[in-house]
Amino acid sequence: MPTAKEQGYAVFGSPFVGVAVAKGVPQAAIDRLRAAVAEVAKDKDFREKALKTATEIDYLPAKEFGEVWARDWKTYRPMLQGK
């Protein structure tokens, strides 16, 4: 099977994980969740355990994560839709 690049798609990046909430969640709850995720992402013990599973923690605040998400969607959308 040809790779994405061999099929003419310019792909880059690596897998990522993010946290999303439904529309209508109160801003106070979103702010609290963001703060908690940021705190966990900085925790030395958590980071060390993640590395043992070959997972590198590279926390991005919401705005920056949204930019990565948008960039990757724009890049991968044609491939995912078979265009």
mmCIF file of the N, C-alpha and C atoms, coordinates in Angstrom:
data_MODEL
# 
_entry.id   MODEL 
# 
loop_
_atom_site.group_PDB 
_atom_site.id 
_atom_site.type_symbol 
_atom_site.label_atom_id 
_atom_site.label_alt_id 
_atom_site.label_comp_id 
_atom_site.label_asym_id 
_atom_site.label_entity_id 
_atom_site.label_seq_id 
_atom_site.pdbx_PDB_ins_code 
_atom_site.Cartn_x 
_atom_site.Cartn_y 
_atom_site.Cartn_z 
_atom_site.occupancy 
_atom_site.B_iso_or_equiv 
_atom_site.pdbx_formal_charge 
_atom_site.auth_seq_id 
_atom_site.auth_comp_id 
_atom_site.auth_asym_id 
_atom_site.auth_atom_id 
_atom_site.pdbx_PDB_model_num 
ATOM 1   N N  . MET A 1 1  ? 0.847   -1.162 0.000  1.00 0.00 ? 1  MET A N  1 
ATOM 2   C CA . MET A 1 1  ? 0.000   0.000  0.000  1.00 0.00 ? 1  MET A CA 1 
ATOM 3   C C  . MET A 1 1  ? 0.904   1.240  0.000  1.00 0.00 ? 1  MET A C  1 
ATOM 4   N N  . PRO A 1 2  ? 0.668   2.196  -0.883 1.00 0.00 ? 2  PRO A N  1 
ATOM 5   C CA . PRO A 1 2  ? 1.497   3.401  -0.924 1.00 0.00 ? 2  PRO A CA 1 
ATOM 6   C C  . PRO A 1 2  ? 1.282   4.278  0.305  1.00 0.00 ? 2  PRO A C  1 
ATOM 7   N N  . THR A 1 3  ? 2.338   4.940  0.719  1.00 0.00 ? 3  THR A N  1 
ATOM 8   C CA . THR A 1 3  ? 2.239   5.853  1.857  1.00 0.00 ? 3  THR A CA 1 
ATOM 9   C C  . THR A 1 3  ? 1.433   7.088  1.460  1.00 0.00 ? 3  THR A C  1 
ATOM 10  N N  . ALA A 1 4  ? 1.052   7.880  2.461  1.00 0.00 ? 4  ALA A N  1 
ATOM 11  C CA . ALA A 1 4  ? 0.326   9.128  2.181  1.00 0.00 ? 4  ALA A CA 1 
ATOM 12  C C  . ALA A 1 4  ? 1.176   10.038 1.295  1.00 0.00 ? 4  ALA A C  1 
ATOM 13  N N  . LYS A 1 5  ? 2.457   10.115 1.595  1.00 0.00 ? 5  LYS A N  1 
ATOM 14  C CA . LYS A 1 5  ? 3.350   10.966 0.794  1.00 0.00 ? 5  LYS A CA 1 
ATOM 15  C C  . LYS A 1 5  ? 3.410   10.476 -0.652 1.00 0.00 ? 5  LYS A C  1 
ATOM 16  N N  . GLU A 1 6  ? 3.485   9.163  -0.846 1.00 0.00 ? 6  GLU A N  1 
ATOM 17  C CA . GLU A 1 6  ? 3.532   8.599  -2.195 1.00 0.00 ? 6  GLU A CA 1 
ATOM 18  C C  . GLU A 1 6  ? 2.233   8.855  -2.963 1.00 0.00 ? 6  GLU A C  1 
ATOM 19  N N  . GLN A 1 7  ? 1.150   9.095  -2.228 1.00 0.00 ? 7  GLN A N  1 
ATOM 20  C CA . GLN A 1 7  ? -0.131  9.402  -2.864 1.00 0.00 ? 7  GLN A CA 1 
ATOM 21  C C  . GLN A 1 7  ? -0.320  10.899 -3.096 1.00 0.00 ? 7  GLN A C  1 
ATOM 22  N N  . GLY A 1 8  ? 0.695   11.688 -2.752 1.00 0.00 ? 8  GLY A N  1 
ATOM 23  C CA . GLY A 1 8  ? 0.634   13.117 -3.015 1.00 0.00 ? 8  GLY A CA 1 
ATOM 24  C C  . GLY A 1 8  ? 0.178   13.985 -1.857 1.00 0.00 ? 8  GLY A C  1 
ATOM 25  N N  . TYR A 1 9  ? 0.066   13.405 -0.665 1.00 0.00 ? 9  TYR A N  1 
ATOM 26  C CA . TYR A 1 9  ? -0.338  14.181 0.501  1.00 0.00 ? 9  TYR A CA 1 
ATOM 27  C C  . TYR A 1 9  ? 0.883   14.639 1.280  1.00 0.00 ? 9  TYR A C  1 
ATOM 28  N N  . ALA A 1 10 ? 0.933   15.924 1.604  1.00 0.00 ? 10 ALA A N  1 
ATOM 29  C CA . ALA A 1 10 ? 2.032   16.473 2.408  1.00 0.00 ? 10 ALA A CA 1 
ATOM 30  C C  . ALA A 1 10 ? 1.645   16.340 3.871  1.00 0.00 ? 10 ALA A C  1 
ATOM 31  N N  . VAL A 1 11 ? 2.111   15.291 4.514  1.00 0.00 ? 11 VAL A N  1 
ATOM 32  C CA . VAL A 1 11 ? 1.756   15.044 5.902  1.00 0.00 ? 11 VAL A CA 1 
ATOM 33  C C  . VAL A 1 11 ? 2.928   15.353 6.815  1.00 0.00 ? 11 VAL A C  1 
ATOM 34  N N  . PHE A 1 12 ? 2.610   15.727 8.030  1.00 0.00 ? 12 PHE A N  1 
ATOM 35  C CA . PHE A 1 12 ? 3.619   16.033 9.038  1.00 0.00 ? 12 PHE A CA 1 
ATOM 36  C C  . PHE A 1 12 ? 2.985   15.853 10.404 1.00 0.00 ? 12 PHE A C  1 
ATOM 37  N N  . GLY A 1 13 ? 3.789   16.018 11.428 1.00 0.00 ? 13 GLY A N  1 
ATOM 38  C CA . GLY A 1 13 ? 3.257   15.985 12.782 1.00 0.00 ? 13 GLY A CA 1 
ATOM 39  C C  . GLY A 1 13 ? 3.306   14.616 13.398 1.00 0.00 ? 13 GLY A C  1 
ATOM 40  N N  . SER A 1 14 ? 2.729   14.557 14.563 1.00 0.00 ? 14 SER A N  1 
ATOM 41  C CA . SER A 1 14 ? 2.661   13.308 15.304 1.00 0.00 ? 14 SER A CA 1 
ATOM 42  C C  . SER A 1 14 ? 1.313   13.265 16.020 1.00 0.00 ? 14 SER A C  1 
ATOM 43  N N  . PRO A 1 15 ? 0.933   12.102 16.482 1.00 0.00 ? 15 PRO A N  1 
ATOM 44  C CA . PRO A 1 15 ? -0.356  12.000 17.166 1.00 0.00 ? 15 PRO A CA 1 
ATOM 45  C C  . PRO A 1 15 ? -0.403  12.901 18.392 1.00 0.00 ? 15 PRO A C  1 
ATOM 46  N N  . PHE A 1 16 ? -1.572  13.387 18.695 1.00 0.00 ? 16 PHE A N  1 
ATOM 47  C CA . PHE A 1 16 ? -1.732  14.194 19.893 1.00 0.00 ? 16 PHE A CA 1 
ATOM 48  C C  . PHE A 1 16 ? -3.061  13.882 20.551 1.00 0.00 ? 16 PHE A C  1 
ATOM 49  N N  . VAL A 1 17 ? -3.157  14.269 21.798 1.00 0.00 ? 17 VAL A N  1 
ATOM 50  C CA . VAL A 1 17 ? -4.368  14.059 22.569 1.00 0.00 ? 17 VAL A CA 1 
ATOM 51  C C  . VAL A 1 17 ? -4.761  15.396 23.171 1.00 0.00 ? 17 VAL A C  1 
ATOM 52  N N  . GLY A 1 18 ? -6.038  15.678 23.157 1.00 0.00 ? 18 GLY A N  1 
ATOM 53  C CA . GLY A 1 18 ? -6.527  16.906 23.755 1.00 0.00 ? 18 GLY A CA 1 
ATOM 54  C C  . GLY A 1 18 ? -7.786  16.628 24.547 1.00 0.00 ? 18 GLY A C  1 
ATOM 55  N N  . VAL A 1 19 ? -8.213  17.625 25.275 1.00 0.00 ? 19 VAL A N  1 
ATOM 56  C CA . VAL A 1 19 ? -9.427  17.531 26.060 1.00 0.00 ? 19 VAL A CA 1 
ATOM 57  C C  . VAL A 1 19 ? -10.439 18.482 25.444 1.00 0.00 ? 19 VAL A C  1 
ATOM 58  N N  . ALA A 1 20 ? -11.654 18.009 25.256 1.00 0.00 ? 20 ALA A N  1 
ATOM 59  C CA . ALA A 1 20 ? -12.714 18.837 24.697 1.00 0.00 ? 20 ALA A CA 1 
ATOM 60  C C  . ALA A 1 20 ? -13.931 18.771 25.608 1.00 0.00 ? 20 ALA A C  1 
ATOM 61  N N  . VAL A 1 21 ? -14.705 19.825 25.581 1.00 0.00 ? 21 VAL A N  1 
ATOM 62  C CA . VAL A 1 21 ? -15.952 19.848 26.337 1.00 0.00 ? 21 VAL A CA 1 
ATOM 63  C C  . VAL A 1 21 ? -17.084 20.243 25.401 1.00 0.00 ? 21 VAL A C  1 
ATOM 64  N N  . ALA A 1 22 ? -18.276 19.898 25.791 1.00 0.00 ? 22 ALA A N  1 
ATOM 65  C CA . ALA A 1 22 ? -19.455 20.207 24.984 1.00 0.00 ? 22 ALA A CA 1 
ATOM 66  C C  . ALA A 1 22 ? -19.763 21.702 25.036 1.00 0.00 ? 22 ALA A C  1 
ATOM 67  N N  . LYS A 1 23 ? -20.428 22.186 24.013 1.00 0.00 ? 23 LYS A N  1 
ATOM 68  C CA . LYS A 1 23 ? -20.899 23.565 24.024 1.00 0.00 ? 23 LYS A CA 1 
ATOM 69  C C  . LYS A 1 23 ? -21.813 23.756 25.220 1.00 0.00 ? 23 LYS A C  1 
ATOM 70  N N  . GLY A 1 24 ? -21.763 24.946 25.779 1.00 0.00 ? 24 GLY A N  1 
ATOM 71  C CA . GLY A 1 24 ? -22.649 25.267 26.885 1.00 0.00 ? 24 GLY A CA 1 
ATOM 72  C C  . GLY A 1 24 ? -22.080 25.011 28.267 1.00 0.00 ? 24 GLY A C  1 
ATOM 73  N N  . VAL A 1 25 ? -20.891 24.404 28.345 1.00 0.00 ? 25 VAL A N  1 
ATOM 74  C CA . VAL A 1 25 ? -20.266 24.196 29.651 1.00 0.00 ? 25 VAL A CA 1 
ATOM 75  C C  . VAL A 1 25 ? -19.881 25.573 30.198 1.00 0.00 ? 25 VAL A C  1 
ATOM 76  N N  . PRO A 1 26 ? -20.188 25.850 31.447 1.00 0.00 ? 26 PRO A N  1 
ATOM 77  C CA . PRO A 1 26 ? -19.864 27.164 32.014 1.00 0.00 ? 26 PRO A CA 1 
ATOM 78  C C  . PRO A 1 26 ? -18.367 27.467 31.942 1.00 0.00 ? 26 PRO A C  1 
ATOM 79  N N  . GLN A 1 27 ? -18.043 28.722 31.651 1.00 0.00 ? 27 GLN A N  1 
ATOM 80  C CA . GLN A 1 27 ? -16.648 29.132 31.514 1.00 0.00 ? 27 GLN A CA 1 
ATOM 81  C C  . GLN A 1 27 ? -15.839 28.830 32.775 1.00 0.00 ? 27 GLN A C  1 
ATOM 82  N N  . ALA A 1 28 ? -16.452 28.962 33.937 1.00 0.00 ? 28 ALA A N  1 
ATOM 83  C CA . ALA A 1 28 ? -15.734 28.669 35.186 1.00 0.00 ? 28 ALA A CA 1 
ATOM 84  C C  . ALA A 1 28 ? -15.280 27.207 35.232 1.00 0.00 ? 28 ALA A C  1 
ATOM 85  N N  . ALA A 1 29 ? -16.120 26.311 34.748 1.00 0.00 ? 29 ALA A N  1 
ATOM 86  C CA . ALA A 1 29 ? -15.757 24.891 34.716 1.00 0.00 ? 29 ALA A CA 1 
ATOM 87  C C  . ALA A 1 29 ? -14.635 24.647 33.711 1.00 0.00 ? 29 ALA A C  1 
ATOM 88  N N  . ILE A 1 30 ? -14.706 25.315 32.574 1.00 0.00 ? 30 ILE A N  1 
ATOM 89  C CA . ILE A 1 30 ? -13.657 25.178 31.555 1.00 0.00 ? 30 ILE A CA 1 
ATOM 90  C C  . ILE A 1 30 ? -12.329 25.690 32.108 1.00 0.00 ? 30 ILE A C  1 
ATOM 91  N N  . ASP A 1 31 ? -12.358 26.835 32.759 1.00 0.00 ? 31 ASP A N  1 
ATOM 92  C CA . ASP A 1 31 ? -11.136 27.403 33.338 1.00 0.00 ? 31 ASP A CA 1 
ATOM 93  C C  . ASP A 1 31 ? -10.531 26.468 34.381 1.00 0.00 ? 31 ASP A C  1 
ATOM 94  N N  . ARG A 1 32 ? -11.381 25.869 35.202 1.00 0.00 ? 32 ARG A N  1 
ATOM 95  C CA . ARG A 1 32 ? -10.900 24.944 36.229 1.00 0.00 ? 32 ARG A CA 1 
ATOM 96  C C  . ARG A 1 32 ? -10.283 23.706 35.589 1.00 0.00 ? 32 ARG A C  1 
ATOM 97  N N  . LEU A 1 33 ? -10.929 23.167 34.557 1.00 0.00 ? 33 LEU A N  1 
ATOM 98  C CA . LEU A 1 33 ? -10.404 22.002 33.852 1.00 0.00 ? 33 LEU A CA 1 
ATOM 99  C C  . LEU A 1 33 ? -9.062  22.323 33.193 1.00 0.00 ? 33 LEU A C  1 
ATOM 100 N N  . ARG A 1 34 ? -8.978  23.471 32.536 1.00 0.00 ? 34 ARG A N  1 
ATOM 101 C CA . ARG A 1 34 ? -7.711  23.877 31.902 1.00 0.00 ? 34 ARG A CA 1 
ATOM 102 C C  . ARG A 1 34 ? -6.585  23.961 32.922 1.00 0.00 ? 34 ARG A C  1 
ATOM 103 N N  . ALA A 1 35 ? -6.876  24.565 34.069 1.00 0.00 ? 35 ALA A N  1 
ATOM 104 C CA . ALA A 1 35 ? -5.852  24.702 35.107 1.00 0.00 ? 35 ALA A CA 1 
ATOM 105 C C  . ALA A 1 35 ? -5.415  23.334 35.621 1.00 0.00 ? 35 ALA A C  1 
ATOM 106 N N  . ALA A 1 36 ? -6.359  22.425 35.801 1.00 0.00 ? 36 ALA A N  1 
ATOM 107 C CA . ALA A 1 36 ? -6.027  21.089 36.300 1.00 0.00 ? 36 ALA A CA 1 
ATOM 108 C C  . ALA A 1 36 ? -5.178  20.318 35.302 1.00 0.00 ? 36 ALA A C  1 
ATOM 109 N N  . VAL A 1 37 ? -5.534  20.378 34.028 1.00 0.00 ? 37 VAL A N  1 
ATOM 110 C CA . VAL A 1 37 ? -4.766  19.673 32.995 1.00 0.00 ? 37 VAL A CA 1 
ATOM 111 C C  . VAL A 1 37 ? -3.352  20.246 32.909 1.00 0.00 ? 37 VAL A C  1 
ATOM 112 N N  . ALA A 1 38 ? -3.233  21.564 32.961 1.00 0.00 ? 38 ALA A N  1 
ATOM 113 C CA . ALA A 1 38 ? -1.911  22.196 32.907 1.00 0.00 ? 38 ALA A CA 1 
ATOM 114 C C  . ALA A 1 38 ? -1.061  21.768 34.096 1.00 0.00 ? 38 ALA A C  1 
ATOM 115 N N  . GLU A 1 39 ? -1.666  21.674 35.270 1.00 0.00 ? 39 GLU A N  1 
ATOM 116 C CA . GLU A 1 39 ? -0.936  21.271 36.471 1.00 0.00 ? 39 GLU A CA 1 
ATOM 117 C C  . GLU A 1 39 ? -0.462  19.825 36.364 1.00 0.00 ? 39 GLU A C  1 
ATOM 118 N N  . VAL A 1 40 ? -1.326  18.952 35.919 1.00 0.00 ? 40 VAL A N  1 
ATOM 119 C CA . VAL A 1 40 ? -0.949  17.540 35.770 1.00 0.00 ? 40 VAL A CA 1 
ATOM 120 C C  . VAL A 1 40 ? 0.163   17.401 34.737 1.00 0.00 ? 40 VAL A C  1 
ATOM 121 N N  . ALA A 1 41 ? 0.074   18.160 33.644 1.00 0.00 ? 41 ALA A N  1 
ATOM 122 C CA . ALA A 1 41 ? 1.078   18.071 32.577 1.00 0.00 ? 41 ALA A CA 1 
ATOM 123 C C  . ALA A 1 41 ? 2.465   18.491 33.061 1.00 0.00 ? 41 ALA A C  1 
ATOM 124 N N  . LYS A 1 42 ? 2.524   19.294 34.111 1.00 0.00 ? 42 LYS A N  1 
ATOM 125 C CA . LYS A 1 42 ? 3.813   19.743 34.670 1.00 0.00 ? 42 LYS A CA 1 
ATOM 126 C C  . LYS A 1 42 ? 4.341   18.801 35.746 1.00 0.00 ? 42 LYS A C  1 
ATOM 127 N N  . ASP A 1 43 ? 3.513   17.886 36.237 1.00 0.00 ? 43 ASP A N  1 
ATOM 128 C CA . ASP A 1 43 ? 3.886   17.010 37.338 1.00 0.00 ? 43 ASP A CA 1 
ATOM 129 C C  . ASP A 1 43 ? 5.010   16.055 36.929 1.00 0.00 ? 43 ASP A C  1 
ATOM 130 N N  . LYS A 1 44 ? 6.105   16.112 37.660 1.00 0.00 ? 44 LYS A N  1 
ATOM 131 C CA . LYS A 1 44 ? 7.295   15.316 37.325 1.00 0.00 ? 44 LYS A CA 1 
ATOM 132 C C  . LYS A 1 44 ? 6.988   13.817 37.309 1.00 0.00 ? 44 LYS A C  1 
ATOM 133 N N  . ASP A 1 45 ? 6.288   13.326 38.319 1.00 0.00 ? 45 ASP A N  1 
ATOM 134 C CA . ASP A 1 45 ? 5.970   11.894 38.400 1.00 0.00 ? 45 ASP A CA 1 
ATOM 135 C C  . ASP A 1 45 ? 5.099   11.461 37.221 1.00 0.00 ? 45 ASP A C  1 
ATOM 136 N N  . PHE A 1 46 ? 4.104   12.261 36.897 1.00 0.00 ? 46 PHE A N  1 
ATOM 137 C CA . PHE A 1 46 ? 3.229   11.956 35.763 1.00 0.00 ? 46 PHE A CA 1 
ATOM 138 C C  . PHE A 1 46 ? 4.026   11.903 34.465 1.00 0.00 ? 46 PHE A C  1 
ATOM 139 N N  . ARG A 1 47 ? 4.903   12.884 34.279 1.00 0.00 ? 47 ARG A N  1 
ATOM 140 C CA . ARG A 1 47 ? 5.704   12.945 33.048 1.00 0.00 ? 47 ARG A CA 1 
ATOM 141 C C  . ARG A 1 47 ? 6.627   11.729 32.930 1.00 0.00 ? 47 ARG A C  1 
ATOM 142 N N  . GLU A 1 48 ? 7.244   11.341 34.055 1.00 0.00 ? 48 GLU A N  1 
ATOM 143 C CA . GLU A 1 48 ? 8.139   10.175 34.045 1.00 0.00 ? 48 GLU A CA 1 
ATOM 144 C C  . GLU A 1 48 ? 7.373   8.897  33.711 1.00 0.00 ? 48 GLU A C  1 
ATOM 145 N N  . LYS A 1 49 ? 6.188   8.737  34.288 1.00 0.00 ? 49 LYS A N  1 
ATOM 146 C CA . LYS A 1 49 ? 5.378   7.545  33.995 1.00 0.00 ? 49 LYS A CA 1 
ATOM 147 C C  . LYS A 1 49 ? 4.924   7.549  32.538 1.00 0.00 ? 49 LYS A C  1 
ATOM 148 N N  . ALA A 1 50 ? 4.598   8.715  32.020 1.00 0.00 ? 50 ALA A N  1 
ATOM 149 C CA . ALA A 1 50 ? 4.188   8.813  30.617 1.00 0.00 ? 50 ALA A CA 1 
ATOM 150 C C  . ALA A 1 50 ? 5.341   8.404  29.698 1.00 0.00 ? 50 ALA A C  1 
ATOM 151 N N  . LEU A 1 51 ? 6.541   8.841  30.016 1.00 0.00 ? 51 LEU A N  1 
ATOM 152 C CA . LEU A 1 51 ? 7.698   8.490  29.187 1.00 0.00 ? 51 LEU A CA 1 
ATOM 153 C C  . LEU A 1 51 ? 7.939   6.989  29.153 1.00 0.00 ? 51 LEU A C  1 
ATOM 154 N N  . LYS A 1 52 ? 7.599   6.298  30.231 1.00 0.00 ? 52 LYS A N  1 
ATOM 155 C CA . LYS A 1 52 ? 7.759   4.838  30.258 1.00 0.00 ? 52 LYS A CA 1 
ATOM 156 C C  . LYS A 1 52 ? 6.832   4.156  29.258 1.00 0.00 ? 52 LYS A C  1 
ATOM 157 N N  . THR A 1 53 ? 5.806   4.846  28.811 1.00 0.00 ? 53 THR A N  1 
ATOM 158 C CA . THR A 1 53 ? 4.893   4.303  27.796 1.00 0.00 ? 53 THR A CA 1 
ATOM 159 C C  . THR A 1 53 ? 5.151   4.952  26.439 1.00 0.00 ? 53 THR A C  1 
ATOM 160 N N  . ALA A 1 54 ? 6.326   5.570  26.306 1.00 0.00 ? 54 ALA A N  1 
ATOM 161 C CA . ALA A 1 54 ? 6.733   6.246  25.067 1.00 0.00 ? 54 ALA A CA 1 
ATOM 162 C C  . ALA A 1 54 ? 5.806   7.421  24.737 1.00 0.00 ? 54 ALA A C  1 
ATOM 163 N N  . THR A 1 55 ? 5.278   8.072  25.783 1.00 0.00 ? 55 THR A N  1 
ATOM 164 C CA . THR A 1 55 ? 4.412   9.224  25.608 1.00 0.00 ? 55 THR A CA 1 
ATOM 165 C C  . THR A 1 55 ? 5.113   10.453 26.157 1.00 0.00 ? 55 THR A C  1 
ATOM 166 N N  . GLU A 1 56 ? 5.400   11.383 25.284 1.00 0.00 ? 56 GLU A N  1 
ATOM 167 C CA . GLU A 1 56 ? 6.027   12.630 25.709 1.00 0.00 ? 56 GLU A CA 1 
ATOM 168 C C  . GLU A 1 56 ? 4.940   13.675 25.927 1.00 0.00 ? 56 GLU A C  1 
ATOM 169 N N  . ILE A 1 57 ? 4.985   14.316 27.074 1.00 0.00 ? 57 ILE A N  1 
ATOM 170 C CA . ILE A 1 57 ? 3.996   15.330 27.413 1.00 0.00 ? 57 ILE A CA 1 
ATOM 171 C C  . ILE A 1 57 ? 4.509   16.693 26.949 1.00 0.00 ? 57 ILE A C  1 
ATOM 172 N N  . ASP A 1 58 ? 3.762   17.312 26.064 1.00 0.00 ? 58 ASP A N  1 
ATOM 173 C CA . ASP A 1 58 ? 4.098   18.641 25.554 1.00 0.00 ? 58 ASP A CA 1 
ATOM 174 C C  . ASP A 1 58 ? 2.820   19.472 25.633 1.00 0.00 ? 58 ASP A C  1 
ATOM 175 N N  . TYR A 1 59 ? 2.560   20.032 26.793 1.00 0.00 ? 59 TYR A N  1 
ATOM 176 C CA . TYR A 1 59 ? 1.308   20.751 27.040 1.00 0.00 ? 59 TYR A CA 1 
ATOM 177 C C  . TYR A 1 59 ? 1.242   22.026 26.221 1.00 0.00 ? 59 TYR A C  1 
ATOM 178 N N  . LEU A 1 60 ? 0.098   22.244 25.596 1.00 0.00 ? 60 LEU A N  1 
ATOM 179 C CA . LEU A 1 60 ? -0.175  23.489 24.887 1.00 0.00 ? 60 LEU A CA 1 
ATOM 180 C C  . LEU A 1 60 ? -1.447  24.104 25.460 1.00 0.00 ? 60 LEU A C  1 
ATOM 181 N N  . PRO A 1 61 ? -1.430  25.402 25.747 1.00 0.00 ? 61 PRO A N  1 
ATOM 182 C CA . PRO A 1 61 ? -2.666  26.069 26.163 1.00 0.00 ? 61 PRO A CA 1 
ATOM 183 C C  . PRO A 1 61 ? -3.710  25.978 25.052 1.00 0.00 ? 61 PRO A C  1 
ATOM 184 N N  . ALA A 1 62 ? -4.958  26.229 25.390 1.00 0.00 ? 62 ALA A N  1 
ATOM 185 C CA . ALA A 1 62 ? -6.082  26.034 24.469 1.00 0.00 ? 62 ALA A CA 1 
ATOM 186 C C  . ALA A 1 62 ? -5.877  26.707 23.117 1.00 0.00 ? 62 ALA A C  1 
ATOM 187 N N  . LYS A 1 63 ? -5.469  27.955 23.098 1.00 0.00 ? 63 LYS A N  1 
ATOM 188 C CA . LYS A 1 63 ? -5.329  28.678 21.826 1.00 0.00 ? 63 LYS A CA 1 
ATOM 189 C C  . LYS A 1 63 ? -4.310  27.997 20.916 1.00 0.00 ? 63 LYS A C  1 
ATOM 190 N N  . GLU A 1 64 ? -3.143  27.655 21.467 1.00 0.00 ? 64 GLU A N  1 
ATOM 191 C CA . GLU A 1 64 ? -2.096  27.018 20.675 1.00 0.00 ? 64 GLU A CA 1 
ATOM 192 C C  . GLU A 1 64 ? -2.516  25.622 20.219 1.00 0.00 ? 64 GLU A C  1 
ATOM 193 N N  . PHE A 1 65 ? -3.190  24.877 21.113 1.00 0.00 ? 65 PHE A N  1 
ATOM 194 C CA . PHE A 1 65 ? -3.666  23.546 20.727 1.00 0.00 ? 65 PHE A CA 1 
ATOM 195 C C  . PHE A 1 65 ? -4.685  23.664 19.593 1.00 0.00 ? 65 PHE A C  1 
ATOM 196 N N  . GLY A 1 66 ? -5.549  24.662 19.680 1.00 0.00 ? 66 GLY A N  1 
ATOM 197 C CA . GLY A 1 66 ? -6.535  24.885 18.621 1.00 0.00 ? 66 GLY A CA 1 
ATOM 198 C C  . GLY A 1 66 ? -5.887  25.168 17.283 1.00 0.00 ? 66 GLY A C  1 
ATOM 199 N N  . GLU A 1 67 ? -4.775  25.889 17.301 1.00 0.00 ? 67 GLU A N  1 
ATOM 200 C CA . GLU A 1 67 ? -4.051  26.178 16.062 1.00 0.00 ? 67 GLU A CA 1 
ATOM 201 C C  . GLU A 1 67 ? -3.458  24.906 15.463 1.00 0.00 ? 67 GLU A C  1 
ATOM 202 N N  . VAL A 1 68 ? -2.910  24.044 16.308 1.00 0.00 ? 68 VAL A N  1 
ATOM 203 C CA . VAL A 1 68 ? -2.377  22.757 15.829 1.00 0.00 ? 68 VAL A CA 1 
ATOM 204 C C  . VAL A 1 68 ? -3.505  21.909 15.257 1.00 0.00 ? 68 VAL A C  1 
ATOM 205 N N  . TRP A 1 69 ? -4.620  21.847 15.965 1.00 0.00 ? 69 TRP A N  1 
ATOM 206 C CA . TRP A 1 69 ? -5.781  21.071 15.522 1.00 0.00 ? 69 TRP A CA 1 
ATOM 207 C C  . TRP A 1 69 ? -6.253  21.556 14.155 1.00 0.00 ? 69 TRP A C  1 
ATOM 208 N N  . ALA A 1 70 ? -6.386  22.878 14.009 1.00 0.00 ? 70 ALA A N  1 
ATOM 209 C CA . ALA A 1 70 ? -6.852  23.450 12.741 1.00 0.00 ? 70 ALA A CA 1 
ATOM 210 C C  . ALA A 1 70 ? -5.871  23.162 11.607 1.00 0.00 ? 70 ALA A C  1 
ATOM 211 N N  . ARG A 1 71 ? -4.587  23.302 11.891 1.00 0.00 ? 71 ARG A N  1 
ATOM 212 C CA . ARG A 1 71 ? -3.565  23.024 10.873 1.00 0.00 ? 71 ARG A CA 1 
ATOM 213 C C  . ARG A 1 71 ? -3.627  21.576 10.421 1.00 0.00 ? 71 ARG A C  1 
ATOM 214 N N  . ASP A 1 72 ? -3.709  20.677 11.395 1.00 0.00 ? 72 ASP A N  1 
ATOM 215 C CA . ASP A 1 72 ? -3.720  19.256 11.048 1.00 0.00 ? 72 ASP A CA 1 
ATOM 216 C C  . ASP A 1 72 ? -5.013  18.865 10.335 1.00 0.00 ? 72 ASP A C  1 
ATOM 217 N N  . TRP A 1 73 ? -6.143  19.434 10.740 1.00 0.00 ? 73 TRP A N  1 
ATOM 218 C CA . TRP A 1 73 ? -7.406  19.127 10.057 1.00 0.00 ? 73 TRP A CA 1 
ATOM 219 C C  . TRP A 1 73 ? -7.323  19.566 8.603  1.00 0.00 ? 73 TRP A C  1 
ATOM 220 N N  . LYS A 1 74 ? -6.786  20.752 8.377  1.00 0.00 ? 74 LYS A N  1 
ATOM 221 C CA . LYS A 1 74 ? -6.654  21.265 7.010  1.00 0.00 ? 74 LYS A CA 1 
ATOM 222 C C  . LYS A 1 74 ? -5.753  20.341 6.184  1.00 0.00 ? 74 LYS A C  1 
ATOM 223 N N  . THR A 1 75 ? -4.701  19.834 6.807  1.00 0.00 ? 75 THR A N  1 
ATOM 224 C CA . THR A 1 75 ? -3.752  18.965 6.114  1.00 0.00 ? 75 THR A CA 1 
ATOM 225 C C  . THR A 1 75 ? -4.344  17.589 5.826  1.00 0.00 ? 75 THR A C  1 
ATOM 226 N N  . TYR A 1 76 ? -4.995  16.995 6.817  1.00 0.00 ? 76 TYR A N  1 
ATOM 227 C CA . TYR A 1 76 ? -5.448  15.604 6.697  1.00 0.00 ? 76 TYR A CA 1 
ATOM 228 C C  . TYR A 1 76 ? -6.859  15.454 6.139  1.00 0.00 ? 76 TYR A C  1 
ATOM 229 N N  . ARG A 1 77 ? -7.641  16.512 6.138  1.00 0.00 ? 77 ARG A N  1 
ATOM 230 C CA . ARG A 1 77 ? -9.026  16.409 5.674  1.00 0.00 ? 77 ARG A CA 1 
ATOM 231 C C  . ARG A 1 77 ? -9.147  15.816 4.255  1.00 0.00 ? 77 ARG A C  1 
ATOM 232 N N  . PRO A 1 78 ? -8.396  16.322 3.283  1.00 0.00 ? 78 PRO A N  1 
ATOM 233 C CA . PRO A 1 78 ? -8.517  15.734 1.930  1.00 0.00 ? 78 PRO A CA 1 
ATOM 234 C C  . PRO A 1 78 ? -8.203  14.234 1.914  1.00 0.00 ? 78 PRO A C  1 
ATOM 235 N N  . MET A 1 79 ? -7.206  13.830 2.664  1.00 0.00 ? 79 MET A N  1 
ATOM 236 C CA . MET A 1 79 ? -6.825  12.422 2.698  1.00 0.00 ? 79 MET A CA 1 
ATOM 237 C C  . MET A 1 79 ? -7.910  11.586 3.368  1.00 0.00 ? 79 MET A C  1 
ATOM 238 N N  . LEU A 1 80 ? -8.461  12.091 4.471  1.00 0.00 ? 80 LEU A N  1 
ATOM 239 C CA . LEU A 1 80 ? -9.506  11.362 5.184  1.00 0.00 ? 80 LEU A CA 1 
ATOM 240 C C  . LEU A 1 80 ? -10.797 11.270 4.371  1.00 0.00 ? 80 LEU A C  1 
ATOM 241 N N  . GLN A 1 81 ? -11.038 12.265 3.551  1.00 0.00 ? 81 GLN A N  1 
ATOM 242 C CA . GLN A 1 81 ? -12.245 12.267 2.722  1.00 0.00 ? 81 GLN A CA 1 
ATOM 243 C C  . GLN A 1 81 ? -12.018 11.616 1.365  1.00 0.00 ? 81 GLN A C  1 
ATOM 244 N N  . GLY A 1 82 ? -10.788 11.157 1.121  1.00 0.00 ? 82 GLY A N  1 
ATOM 245 C CA . GLY A 1 82 ? -10.481 10.462 -0.129 1.00 0.00 ? 82 GLY A CA 1 
ATOM 246 C C  . GLY A 1 82 ? -10.448 11.369 -1.333 1.00 0.00 ? 82 GLY A C  1 
ATOM 247 N N  . LYS A 1 83 ? -10.035 12.611 -1.135 1.00 0.00 ? 83 LYS A N  1 
ATOM 248 C CA . LYS A 1 83 ? -9.990  13.563 -2.245 1.00 0.00 ? 83 LYS A CA 1 
ATOM 249 C C  . LYS A 1 83 ? -8.575  13.792 -2.715 1.00 0.00 ? 83 LYS A C  1 
# 
